[in-house]
């Protein structure tokens, strides 16, 4: 694009951007605040739901552990042992050493009579046959009660499990200090209005709330209905809005309720509201400055794009020339191949003539025989060159044949013998003699090797070393080909673009930037992979991995 055209483009962009930015700024500010308010509101509720879920898991885990501990005691001791007050006291003392959760422990027979008891109360004569919990545990085998007063006259809860022995049913019952549940939910009571408590299905409080009511009083929470998972809603108490989250426990039919002060939780949102209007005022100045800077950047980018487009067109022309050269090479190879066939046939006929006795008697027979041998030798050499030219110029989809990678490498190097000798480059061979044959396309592998070797030669220039190695990759079990040079290496910027089409570090006219891109595509088609390692001042190594069997 001409220079005056780029100036006009910059002016149009600046005017258009400034004209359409100021009004959308206000709309954007209001919209963003509304969206943020909604998102933050939802986030607060989601956090409350997560908090309720996490705490529910903790309380359920606590209940499971207590039931499991009581079951273990019942299953690991006989009724005779549990009937001993001394043994029962010993077990209770052991349990209380790790946790003060359990207050007492008692063994009850199927008639509801205390057989043995260990604890601070005189319950040895108590009969529980008519108690609700007694009938529940006889039916369910395991029972966790609500908080109740019972014979003790103060709020507590029990866990009971059954044990069958000698055809009779026995109940091992433990009393849990209900204050433990107060401690489990107390740290959730945060903020000025924050509260947390447990309530059963009948609406009776199982823990002491932060405000007002006491344990076992009827309290009508906002989430008494049945629901799954955590549920969060807004509620108003004494003209103050709060968030209320609730979730039912899994181990017990209790509802965990968490209340949070809405004003305290949304305080960051109110600060955001004030900041939004201030930012909108400063946004006008920022838009003007930003528009001018971006306009300059766009114009500069367009200039660079124009230059790159011109370079790309030049490289495409060069690529077309290379494609035409390949077709020309194929045509020349076909044309040369026919005379070679005739020469080969005549040389064979001449050798047949030399087998006759009168010709062998000629004093020049030895010279005739040497001449025919040289003709056959050079015809064979020319034929190999023509065959390689045809294989290199031909473009086709991969054709799988059993090939020896080492043989393909040796054959490829014959193309570059003169160039390597001219530049005084030493070839170091590390070819594995036990390399397995692979099913692949020899001509396309040869094209990749030529590209990599040519790049290595160009990188070295003169008086260097190229190491060609083969082996089997220990991790992937693929055949590995390595080509390492001791050239100048590549920096990070060049390494990041090395497989990009038309990217080259060579001078204009010396490279198209297609070699490595085509090589990468070929190896992928053959089911393999290609990678490299390079360090500035040390050199570059390319590694090709090819599967032993090619999968289409």
C-alpha positions as CSV (number, residue, x, y, z in Angstrom):
1,X,0.0,0.0,0.0
2,X,1.4,3.5,-0.9
3,X,2.6,5.8,1.9
4,X,-0.2,8.3,1.4
5,X,-2.7,5.4,1.6
6,X,-1.3,4.3,4.9
7,X,-1.6,7.8,6.3
8,X,-5.2,8.0,5.2
9,X,-5.9,4.6,6.8
10,X,-4.4,5.8,10.1
11,X,-6.6,8.9,10.1
12,X,-9.8,6.9,9.5
13,X,-9.0,4.4,12.2
14,X,-8.3,7.1,14.8
15,X,-11.4,9.1,14.0
16,X,-13.7,6.1,13.9
17,X,-12.2,4.7,17.2
18,X,-12.6,8.0,19.0
19,X,-16.1,8.5,17.7
20,X,-17.4,5.1,18.8
21,X,-15.5,4.6,22.0
22,X,-16.8,7.3,24.4
23,X,-20.5,6.3,24.3
24,X,-19.7,2.5,24.6
25,X,-17.5,3.3,27.5
26,X,-20.4,4.3,29.6
27,X,-22.5,1.4,28.5
28,X,-19.6,-0.9,29.1
29,X,-19.0,0.4,32.6
30,X,-22.6,0.0,33.6
31,X,-22.8,-3.5,32.0
32,X,-19.6,-4.7,33.6
33,X,-20.7,-3.5,37.0
34,X,-24.1,-5.3,36.7
35,X,-22.4,-8.4,35.5
36,X,-19.8,-8.3,38.2
37,X,-22.5,-7.7,40.9
38,X,-24.4,-10.7,39.6
39,X,-21.3,-12.8,39.4
40,X,-20.0,-11.8,42.8
41,X,-23.4,-12.4,44.3
42,X,-23.5,-15.9,42.8
43,X,-19.9,-16.5,44.0
44,X,-20.7,-15.6,47.6
45,X,-23.7,-18.0,47.5
46,X,-21.5,-20.7,45.9
47,X,-18.8,-20.2,48.6
48,X,-21.5,-20.6,51.2
49,X,-22.8,-23.7,49.6
50,X,-19.2,-25.1,49.4
51,X,-18.6,-24.2,53.1
52,X,-21.8,-26.0,54.0
53,X,-20.9,-29.1,52.0
54,X,-17.4,-29.2,53.5
55,X,-18.7,-28.9,57.0
56,X,-21.4,-31.5,56.4
57,X,-18.7,-33.9,55.3
58,X,-16.7,-33.2,58.5
59,X,-19.7,-33.9,60.7
60,X,-20.7,-37.0,58.8
61,X,-17.1,-38.3,59.1
62,X,-17.2,-37.7,62.8
63,X,-20.4,-39.7,63.2
64,X,-19.1,-42.5,61.0
65,X,-15.9,-42.7,63.1
66,X,-17.9,-42.9,66.4
67,X,-20.2,-45.6,65.0
68,X,-17.2,-47.5,63.6
69,X,-15.4,-47.3,66.9
70,X,-18.4,-48.6,68.8
71,X,-18.8,-51.4,66.3
72,X,-15.2,-52.4,66.6
73,X,-15.5,-52.7,70.4
74,X,-18.7,-54.7,70.1
75,X,-17.2,-57.1,67.6
76,X,-13.8,-57.5,69.2
77,X,-15.1,-58.3,72.7
78,X,-17.4,-61.1,73.9
79,X,-20.5,-60.5,75.9
80,X,-18.9,-62.1,78.9
81,X,-16.0,-59.5,78.7
82,X,-18.4,-56.6,78.2
83,X,-20.5,-57.7,81.1
84,X,-17.6,-57.1,83.4
85,X,-17.7,-53.5,84.9
86,X,-13.9,-53.5,85.2
87,X,-13.5,-54.4,81.6
88,X,-16.1,-51.9,80.4
89,X,-14.4,-49.2,82.5
90,X,-11.0,-50.1,81.0
91,X,-12.4,-49.8,77.5
92,X,-14.0,-46.5,78.2
93,X,-10.8,-45.1,79.7
94,X,-8.9,-46.2,76.6
95,X,-11.5,-44.4,74.3
96,X,-11.4,-41.3,76.4
97,X,-7.6,-41.1,76.2
98,X,-7.8,-40.3,72.5
99,X,-11.0,-38.3,72.6
100,X,-13.3,-36.9,75.3
101,X,-16.3,-37.5,73.0
102,X,-17.7,-40.5,74.9
103,X,-19.2,-39.9,78.3
104,X,-20.2,-43.4,79.3
105,X,-20.5,-46.9,78.0
106,X,-23.1,-49.6,78.8
107,X,-24.1,-53.1,77.8
108,X,-27.9,-53.7,77.6
109,X,-29.7,-57.0,77.1
110,X,-32.7,-57.6,74.8
111,X,-35.1,-56.9,77.7
112,X,-33.7,-53.3,78.0
113,X,-31.8,-54.0,81.3
114,X,-28.3,-52.6,81.9
115,X,-26.1,-55.6,82.3
116,X,-23.0,-53.5,82.9
117,X,-22.3,-49.8,83.0
118,X,-19.3,-47.5,83.2
119,X,-19.7,-43.8,83.6
120,X,-20.5,-40.9,85.9
121,X,-24.2,-41.7,86.4
122,X,-26.1,-44.4,88.4
123,X,-27.9,-46.1,85.5
124,X,-27.3,-49.7,86.5
125,X,-31.0,-50.2,87.4
126,X,-32.4,-48.3,84.4
127,X,-34.6,-50.2,81.9
128,X,-34.9,-48.9,78.4
129,X,-37.4,-51.3,77.0
130,X,-40.0,-48.6,76.5
131,X,-37.6,-46.0,75.2
132,X,-37.9,-45.1,71.5
133,X,-34.2,-45.4,70.8
134,X,-34.2,-49.0,72.2
135,X,-36.8,-50.2,69.7
136,X,-35.1,-48.3,66.9
137,X,-31.7,-50.0,67.5
138,X,-33.3,-53.4,67.8
139,X,-34.8,-52.9,64.3
140,X,-32.0,-51.0,62.6
141,X,-29.0,-52.7,64.3
142,X,-27.3,-49.2,64.5
143,X,-28.8,-46.1,65.9
144,X,-27.7,-42.5,66.3
145,X,-30.1,-40.5,68.4
146,X,-31.2,-36.8,68.4
147,X,-30.2,-34.7,71.4
148,X,-32.5,-35.6,74.3
149,X,-32.6,-35.5,78.1
150,X,-33.6,-39.0,79.1
151,X,-32.9,-40.4,82.6
152,X,-30.0,-37.9,83.1
153,X,-32.1,-34.8,82.8
154,X,-29.6,-32.9,80.6
155,X,-29.2,-32.8,76.8
156,X,-27.1,-35.5,75.3
157,X,-27.2,-38.0,72.5
158,X,-26.4,-41.7,72.1
159,X,-24.9,-44.1,69.6
160,X,-26.0,-47.8,69.9
161,X,-25.1,-50.9,68.0
162,X,-26.3,-54.5,68.4
163,X,-24.3,-57.6,68.9
164,X,-25.6,-61.2,68.5
165,X,-24.1,-63.9,70.6
166,X,-25.5,-67.3,71.6
167,X,-28.9,-66.6,70.1
168,X,-29.4,-63.4,72.0
169,X,-29.3,-59.8,71.0
170,X,-27.2,-57.4,73.1
171,X,-26.9,-53.6,72.7
172,X,-23.6,-51.7,73.3
173,X,-24.6,-48.1,73.9
174,X,-22.3,-45.0,74.3
175,X,-23.3,-41.5,75.3
176,X,-21.9,-38.6,73.3
177,X,-21.3,-35.2,74.7
178,X,-23.6,-32.9,72.6
179,X,-21.2,-30.0,73.2
180,X,-18.9,-31.6,70.6
181,X,-21.3,-30.6,67.9
182,X,-21.4,-27.0,69.2
183,X,-17.6,-26.9,68.7
184,X,-17.9,-28.4,65.2
185,X,-20.1,-25.6,64.0
186,X,-18.9,-22.7,66.2
187,X,-16.1,-21.6,63.9
188,X,-18.8,-21.0,61.2
189,X,-20.4,-18.2,63.3
190,X,-18.4,-15.3,61.8
191,X,-19.2,-11.6,61.2
192,X,-21.7,-9.5,63.1
193,X,-24.7,-11.6,62.2
194,X,-23.1,-14.9,61.3
195,X,-24.5,-18.0,62.8
196,X,-24.4,-21.8,62.4
197,X,-26.4,-24.6,64.0
198,X,-27.9,-28.1,63.6
199,X,-31.6,-28.8,63.6
200,X,-33.5,-32.1,63.3
201,X,-36.5,-32.9,61.1
202,X,-38.9,-31.9,63.8
203,X,-37.4,-28.4,64.1
204,X,-35.6,-29.0,67.4
205,X,-32.2,-27.4,67.8
206,X,-29.4,-29.9,68.2
207,X,-26.7,-27.3,68.9
208,X,-26.8,-23.8,70.5
209,X,-27.3,-21.0,68.0
210,X,-25.4,-17.8,68.4
211,X,-28.5,-15.7,69.1
212,X,-31.5,-16.5,71.3
213,X,-32.7,-20.1,71.3
214,X,-31.3,-23.0,73.3
215,X,-30.7,-26.7,72.5
216,X,-33.9,-28.8,72.0
217,X,-36.1,-25.7,71.6
218,X,-38.3,-25.7,68.6
219,X,-36.9,-23.5,65.9
220,X,-38.3,-23.0,62.4
221,X,-35.4,-22.6,60.0
222,X,-35.9,-21.3,56.5
223,X,-34.9,-24.6,54.9
224,X,-37.0,-27.2,56.6
225,X,-38.1,-28.9,53.4
226,X,-36.3,-31.9,51.9
227,X,-33.8,-31.2,49.2
228,X,-30.5,-32.7,48.0
229,X,-27.1,-31.0,48.1
230,X,-26.6,-27.6,49.5
231,X,-29.2,-24.9,49.1
232,X,-28.6,-21.1,49.5
233,X,-31.3,-18.4,49.8
234,X,-31.6,-14.8,50.9
235,X,-33.6,-14.0,54.1
236,X,-34.3,-10.9,56.2
237,X,-34.1,-10.8,60.0
238,X,-34.8,-7.6,61.9
239,X,-34.6,-5.6,58.7
240,X,-31.2,-7.0,57.9
241,X,-30.6,-9.2,54.9
242,X,-28.6,-12.4,55.3
243,X,-27.6,-15.4,53.2
244,X,-28.8,-18.7,54.6
245,X,-27.3,-21.9,53.5
246,X,-28.5,-25.4,54.4
247,X,-27.5,-29.0,53.8
248,X,-28.8,-32.3,55.2
249,X,-26.4,-34.7,56.8
250,X,-26.0,-38.2,55.4
251,X,-25.4,-40.0,58.6
252,X,-28.2,-38.4,60.5
253,X,-31.5,-36.7,59.6
254,X,-30.1,-33.3,60.7
255,X,-30.0,-30.0,58.8
256,X,-26.8,-27.9,59.0
257,X,-27.8,-24.2,58.7
258,X,-25.2,-21.4,58.1
259,X,-26.2,-17.7,58.2
260,X,-23.9,-15.0,56.9
261,X,-24.3,-11.2,57.0
262,X,-25.1,-10.0,53.5
263,X,-23.7,-6.5,54.0
264,X,-20.4,-7.8,55.2
265,X,-20.0,-10.4,52.4
266,X,-20.9,-7.8,49.7
267,X,-18.7,-5.0,51.0
268,X,-16.1,-5.6,48.2
269,X,-18.9,-5.2,45.7
270,X,-19.8,-1.7,47.1
271,X,-16.2,-0.7,46.8
272,X,-16.2,-1.8,43.2
273,X,-19.3,0.3,42.5
274,X,-17.4,3.5,43.6
275,X,-14.3,2.5,41.7
276,X,-16.3,1.9,38.5
277,X,-17.4,5.5,38.2
278,X,-13.9,6.8,38.8
279,X,-12.4,4.5,36.3
280,X,-15.0,5.5,33.7
281,X,-13.8,9.2,34.1
282,X,-10.2,8.2,33.5
283,X,-11.2,5.9,30.7
284,X,-11.9,8.8,28.4
285,X,-8.3,10.0,28.5
286,X,-7.0,6.4,28.2
287,X,-9.1,5.8,25.1
288,X,-7.7,8.9,23.4
289,X,-4.1,8.0,24.1
290,X,-4.7,4.3,23.4
291,X,-6.4,5.0,20.1
292,X,-3.5,7.1,18.9
293,X,-0.9,4.5,20.0
294,X,-2.9,1.6,18.5
295,X,-3.4,3.5,15.2
296,X,0.4,3.9,14.9
297,X,0.9,0.2,15.7
298,X,-1.7,-0.8,13.0
299,X,-0.1,1.4,10.4
300,X,3.4,0.0,11.3
301,X,2.1,-3.6,11.2
302,X,0.6,-2.9,7.8
303,X,3.9,-1.7,6.5
304,X,5.6,-4.8,7.8
305,X,2.9,-7.0,6.3
306,X,3.4,-5.4,3.0
307,X,7.1,-6.1,3.1
308,X,6.5,-9.7,4.2
309,X,4.0,-10.2,1.4
310,X,6.5,-9.0,-1.2
311,X,9.0,-11.4,0.3
312,X,6.5,-14.2,0.3
313,X,5.7,-13.6,-3.4
314,X,9.4,-13.8,-4.2
315,X,9.7,-17.1,-2.3
316,X,6.7,-18.6,-4.0
317,X,8.3,-17.7,-7.4
318,X,11.5,-19.4,-6.3
319,X,9.5,-22.5,-5.1
320,X,7.8,-22.6,-8.5
321,X,11.2,-22.6,-10.1
322,X,12.3,-25.5,-8.0
323,X,9.2,-27.5,-8.9
324,X,9.8,-26.8,-12.6
325,X,13.4,-27.8,-12.1
326,X,12.2,-31.1,-10.6
327,X,10.0,-31.8,-13.6
328,X,13.0,-30.9,-15.9
329,X,15.2,-33.3,-14.0
330,X,12.7,-36.1,-14.4
331,X,12.4,-35.3,-18.1
332,X,16.2,-35.3,-18.6
333,X,16.5,-38.6,-16.6
334,X,13.9,-40.3,-18.9
335,X,15.7,-39.0,-22.0
336,X,19.1,-40.2,-20.8
337,X,17.7,-43.5,-19.7
338,X,16.8,-44.6,-23.3
339,X,20.3,-44.1,-24.8
340,X,21.8,-45.8,-21.7
341,X,19.6,-48.8,-22.4
342,X,20.9,-49.0,-26.0
343,X,24.6,-48.6,-24.9
344,X,24.1,-51.3,-22.3
345,X,22.6,-53.7,-24.9
346,X,25.5,-53.0,-27.4
347,X,28.1,-53.5,-24.7
348,X,26.5,-56.8,-23.9
349,X,26.6,-57.7,-27.6
350,X,30.3,-56.7,-27.8
351,X,31.1,-58.9,-24.8
352,X,29.4,-61.8,-26.6
353,X,31.7,-61.2,-29.6
354,X,34.7,-61.3,-27.4
355,X,33.8,-64.8,-26.4
356,X,34.6,-66.0,-29.9
357,X,38.0,-67.7,-30.4
358,X,39.2,-65.7,-33.4
359,X,38.6,-62.4,-31.5
360,X,40.4,-63.8,-28.4
361,X,43.4,-64.5,-30.6
362,X,43.6,-60.8,-31.4
363,X,46.7,-59.1,-29.8
364,X,44.3,-56.3,-28.7
365,X,41.8,-58.6,-27.0
366,X,42.8,-57.5,-23.5
367,X,42.2,-53.8,-24.4
368,X,38.9,-54.7,-26.0
369,X,37.8,-56.6,-22.8
370,X,38.9,-53.7,-20.5
371,X,37.1,-51.2,-22.7
372,X,33.8,-53.2,-22.6
373,X,34.1,-53.6,-18.8
374,X,34.6,-49.8,-18.4
375,X,31.6,-49.1,-20.7
376,X,29.4,-51.5,-18.6
377,X,30.7,-49.9,-15.4
378,X,30.0,-46.4,-16.4
379,X,26.6,-47.3,-17.9
380,X,25.7,-48.9,-14.5
381,X,26.9,-45.7,-12.7
382,X,24.9,-43.5,-15.1
383,X,21.9,-45.7,-14.6
384,X,22.1,-45.4,-10.8
385,X,22.3,-41.6,-11.1
386,X,19.3,-41.5,-13.4
387,X,17.4,-43.8,-11.0
388,X,18.2,-41.5,-8.1
389,X,17.1,-38.4,-10.1
390,X,13.8,-40.1,-10.9
391,X,13.3,-41.1,-7.3
392,X,14.1,-37.6,-6.0
393,X,12.0,-35.7,-8.6
394,X,8.9,-37.9,-8.3
395,X,6.3,-36.7,-5.8
396,X,3.9,-39.4,-4.5
397,X,2.2,-40.7,-1.4
398,X,4.3,-43.0,0.9
399,X,4.8,-46.5,-0.5
400,X,5.7,-49.0,2.2
401,X,8.6,-51.4,1.4
402,X,11.0,-53.3,3.6
403,X,14.1,-51.1,3.6
404,X,17.4,-50.9,5.4
405,X,17.8,-47.4,7.0
406,X,21.6,-47.8,6.9
407,X,21.6,-48.6,3.2
408,X,19.3,-45.6,2.5
409,X,21.7,-43.3,4.4
410,X,24.8,-44.6,2.5
411,X,23.0,-44.2,-0.8
412,X,21.9,-40.6,0.1
413,X,25.5,-39.7,0.9
414,X,26.6,-40.5,-2.6
415,X,24.7,-37.4,-3.8
416,X,26.8,-35.2,-1.5
417,X,30.3,-36.8,-1.7
418,X,31.8,-34.1,-3.9
419,X,30.3,-31.3,-1.8
420,X,31.6,-32.8,1.4
421,X,35.1,-33.3,0.0
422,X,35.2,-29.8,-1.4
423,X,34.4,-28.3,2.0
424,X,36.8,-30.5,3.9
425,X,34.0,-31.9,6.1
426,X,34.7,-35.1,8.0
427,X,31.9,-37.6,8.1
428,X,31.6,-39.7,11.4
429,X,29.6,-42.9,11.1
430,X,27.9,-44.5,14.0
431,X,25.5,-46.8,12.3
432,X,24.1,-49.7,14.3
433,X,24.9,-53.1,12.7
434,X,21.8,-54.7,14.3
435,X,19.3,-52.1,13.1
436,X,16.0,-53.8,12.1
437,X,14.5,-53.3,8.7
438,X,11.5,-51.0,8.6
439,X,8.4,-50.7,6.3
440,X,8.5,-47.3,4.8
441,X,9.2,-45.2,1.7
442,X,12.9,-45.1,0.9
443,X,12.7,-42.2,-1.6
444,X,10.9,-39.9,0.9
445,X,13.2,-40.8,3.7
446,X,16.1,-40.0,1.3
447,X,14.6,-36.6,0.5
448,X,14.4,-35.8,4.3
449,X,18.0,-36.9,4.8
450,X,19.2,-34.7,1.9
451,X,17.4,-31.7,3.3
452,X,19.0,-32.2,6.8
453,X,22.5,-33.0,5.4
454,X,22.4,-30.0,3.1
455,X,21.4,-27.8,6.1
456,X,24.3,-29.3,8.1
457,X,26.8,-28.6,5.3
458,X,25.6,-25.0,4.9
459,X,25.7,-24.5,8.7
460,X,29.3,-25.7,8.9
461,X,30.6,-24.0,5.8
462,X,34.1,-25.5,5.8
463,X,36.3,-27.7,8.0
464,X,33.8,-29.3,10.3
465,X,32.3,-32.6,11.3
466,X,28.9,-34.3,10.6
467,X,28.0,-37.3,12.7
468,X,25.4,-39.7,11.3
469,X,24.1,-42.3,13.8
470,X,21.4,-44.9,13.9
471,X,19.9,-47.1,16.6
472,X,16.7,-48.1,18.3
473,X,15.1,-45.6,20.6
474,X,14.8,-47.3,24.1
475,X,11.5,-45.6,25.0
476,X,9.4,-45.8,21.8
477,X,11.2,-48.8,20.2
478,X,11.3,-46.9,17.0
479,X,14.3,-46.8,14.6
480,X,16.3,-43.6,15.3
481,X,18.4,-41.6,12.9
482,X,20.6,-38.8,14.2
483,X,22.4,-36.1,12.2
484,X,24.7,-33.8,14.3
485,X,26.9,-31.0,13.1
486,X,29.3,-28.7,14.9
487,X,28.1,-25.5,13.2
488,X,27.2,-22.3,14.9
489,X,23.9,-23.6,16.3
490,X,20.6,-21.7,16.6
491,X,19.2,-19.2,19.1
492,X,15.8,-19.5,20.7
493,X,14.0,-17.2,18.2
494,X,15.2,-19.3,15.2
495,X,14.4,-22.5,17.0
496,X,10.8,-21.4,17.5
497,X,10.2,-20.9,13.8
498,X,12.5,-23.6,12.3
499,X,9.6,-25.7,10.9
500,X,7.6,-22.7,9.6
501,X,7.1,-22.7,5.8
502,X,9.3,-20.1,4.0
503,X,11.3,-19.4,7.1
504,X,15.1,-19.4,6.4
505,X,18.2,-18.0,7.8
506,X,20.1,-18.2,4.5
507,X,20.7,-15.2,2.2
508,X,18.1,-14.2,-0.3
509,X,18.3,-16.6,-3.3
510,X,20.1,-19.3,-1.4
511,X,17.1,-21.0,0.3
512,X,13.4,-21.1,0.1
513,X,12.6,-22.0,3.7
514,X,10.6,-25.1,2.6
515,X,13.1,-27.9,3.3
516,X,12.5,-28.5,7.0
517,X,8.7,-27.8,6.6
518,X,8.5,-30.5,3.9
519,X,10.7,-32.9,5.9
520,X,8.4,-32.4,8.9
521,X,5.4,-33.2,6.8
522,X,7.0,-36.3,5.2
523,X,8.0,-37.8,8.6
524,X,4.6,-37.3,10.0
525,X,3.0,-39.0,7.0
526,X,5.4,-42.0,7.5
527,X,4.1,-42.3,11.1
528,X,7.3,-41.0,12.8
529,X,8.5,-37.8,14.4
530,X,11.3,-35.3,14.1
531,X,12.9,-33.2,16.8
532,X,16.1,-31.2,17.3
533,X,18.4,-29.8,19.9
534,X,20.6,-26.8,19.3
535,X,22.9,-24.6,21.2
536,X,24.6,-21.4,20.0
537,X,28.3,-22.1,19.5
538,X,28.0,-25.9,19.9
539,X,26.0,-27.1,16.9
540,X,22.7,-28.7,16.1
541,X,21.4,-32.3,16.2
542,X,18.3,-33.6,14.4
543,X,16.7,-36.8,15.5
544,X,14.2,-38.8,13.3
545,X,12.1,-41.6,14.8
546,X,10.5,-44.0,12.3
547,X,8.2,-46.9,13.2
548,X,9.3,-50.4,12.3
549,X,5.9,-51.0,10.7
550,X,4.1,-48.1,9.0
551,X,0.4,-47.7,9.9
552,X,-1.7,-45.9,7.3
